[in-house]
């Protein structure tokens, strides 16, 4: 049983990065970003220093992640 199935809040806000999607996007972890989006992560959730996951991925030069986030409706 995954932590998602056990009730983990995929969009929880906390810490330096603000949320899990932001953290994975900032660090360039495309497979994790894909998993989080598949499990319902809010592509436009605000948090972290750069504001949201798209801005974090763009800032760090993670073009494949930025494209994926845009395809999923990031603004």
Legacy VTK file of the C-alpha trace (Angstrom):
# vtk DataFile Version 3.0
C-alpha trace
ASCII
DATASET POLYDATA
POINTS 75 float
0.000 0.000 0.000
1.438 3.365 -1.030
1.446 6.450 1.157
-1.126 7.931 -1.241
-3.485 5.062 -0.477
-2.926 5.602 3.241
-4.280 9.129 3.038
-1.203 11.298 2.524
-2.149 14.798 1.354
-0.403 15.134 -1.985
-0.899 18.902 -1.940
0.235 19.527 1.643
2.063 22.830 2.093
5.175 22.945 4.243
8.890 23.544 4.355
11.400 25.161 2.045
9.797 23.972 -1.186
6.170 24.514 -0.248
4.839 21.236 -1.668
5.992 17.936 -3.144
5.382 18.846 -6.798
7.447 22.000 -6.391
10.284 20.058 -4.749
10.376 17.365 -7.441
10.199 19.992 -10.197
12.969 22.089 -8.651
15.242 19.062 -8.289
14.561 17.780 -11.826
12.908 14.520 -10.769
10.701 13.970 -13.828
9.479 10.484 -12.869
8.385 11.780 -9.470
6.675 14.780 -11.092
4.799 12.386 -13.406
3.742 10.217 -10.456
2.570 13.191 -8.413
0.527 14.553 -11.315
-0.964 11.101 -11.937
-1.997 10.951 -8.283
-3.696 14.350 -8.389
-1.099 16.928 -7.414
-2.286 20.487 -8.059
-0.179 21.672 -10.993
-0.766 25.304 -9.996
-0.226 24.981 -6.246
1.622 27.982 -4.859
4.606 27.667 -2.568
8.356 27.823 -2.309
10.729 30.618 -3.213
9.827 30.715 -6.918
6.054 30.574 -6.476
5.045 27.292 -8.134
6.395 24.118 -9.752
6.543 25.578 -13.274
8.563 28.560 -12.127
10.887 26.306 -10.114
11.483 23.933 -13.046
12.051 26.882 -15.387
14.468 28.568 -12.994
16.550 25.386 -12.753
16.488 24.751 -16.522
14.466 21.534 -16.340
12.822 21.974 -19.757
11.192 18.485 -19.954
9.494 19.060 -16.602
8.388 22.568 -17.554
6.863 21.185 -20.781
5.074 18.432 -18.856
3.681 20.925 -16.348
2.455 23.165 -19.172
0.775 20.165 -20.854
-1.015 19.500 -17.567
-2.341 23.053 -17.341
0.298 24.947 -15.365
-0.048 28.692 -15.623
LINES 1 76
75 0 1 2 3 4 5 6 7 8 9 10 11 12 13 14 15 16 17 18 19 20 21 22 23 24 25 26 27 28 29 30 31 32 33 34 35 36 37 38 39 40 41 42 43 44 45 46 47 48 49 50 51 52 53 54 55 56 57 58 59 60 61 62 63 64 65 66 67 68 69 70 71 72 73 74
